[in-house]
């Protein structure tokens, strides 16, 4: 039975006219050409923005247990961290706890 269905299907396909779609494909524009180049480029984040995002990604708090991961995620050095934290604190974007941990104040960290 399966052979009969397959044979009939193949005969039906053989009777059809095959349309060459290659000329139509030549006129199709690549999707990259439809998007402005400015929309493709990722925004460049500052060291402060990268640090805040990295802290948010680690539970909204920078502490002695996760400082290495946060520095790596934010792609900053310990020296840069020392200069960025006072700036973020002055802007009200972080708070330093009594324990020495640094908590981010953002809509993602409530």
N, C-alpha and C positions, 0 to 999 in steps of 0.2 A: 504494500500500500504506500509506504514511504517513497519507494522508488518511482511509483506512478506519479505521485504528487510532485516530486522533484523533477521528473522528466517533463511533465506538463508545464511546470514553472519555467524550466530552462527553455522550452520551446516558445513559451510566451515572451520571454526576454529576447530571444533570438529574433523574433518577428518585429520587435520594436525598433524604431529608428534611434540611433545613438546620436545625441547632440553633443557637439564639441563645445565645452564651456571655457576652454582656454582663452579665447579672445575676450570674453567677458571678465575673466579673472585678471587680465592685464590692466584693466581700467580701475580695479579696486584700489583704493588708497589705503596705505598702511595706517593702523590706528594711531601710531606715534605722530604721524603728520597731522592728525586732526586735533591734537592737544597742544596748546601753546607751550613753548619751552619753559616759560616761567612757572607753569603749573606742574611740570614734571619734577623740577628741582625741589629737594627737601629743604625746609627752612633751616637756617643755621642758628643754633641755639648758643646763647652765651654760657660761660662757665657757671654763672649763678643759676640760670634756668636748668642746665643739666644736673646741677647738684640738687636742686629742689625736686626735680623729677626722680632722681635716683633715691632720694630719701623717701619720697612718696611710695616708690616701688618696694621699699623695705619696711613698710608698716608705719610710715610717717615720722619715724624717729631715727636719728643717728646716735649710735652708742658704741661702746668699746667692742661689742660683739660683731657689729656689722659695718664698721668703718672701712675695712678693706674692700668689701663688696661695693660699698657706695662710692669710694674713690675710683674704683675700677669702672663702675657703670657711668659715672659722671666724667670720666677721663680727665681727672684733675689730680694734682699732687697734694701731699699733706700740707706743703707750704701754701699752695693756693687755697686750700680749705681754711687755713688760719686767717687769710686775708678776706675771704668771701663771707665767712660767718658774721663778722661785725657789720658788714654792709647789709646783709639780709636782716640782721637783728635791728639795725637802724631803720630799715624799711618796714619793720613789723611782720616780716615774712617767716621768721623763726623765733623761737623762744628757747632760752637755755634753762634747763631744769636744775634743781639743787644737786641732783645726782651727776650732773655734767652732760647728760644726754641733751640732744638738740631736737626739738619738736617743730615740724613745719606747720605753719598756719596757712591753710589753703582750703579751697572748696572740696578738694579730694581728701583732706585730713580733718575730720570733724571730731 
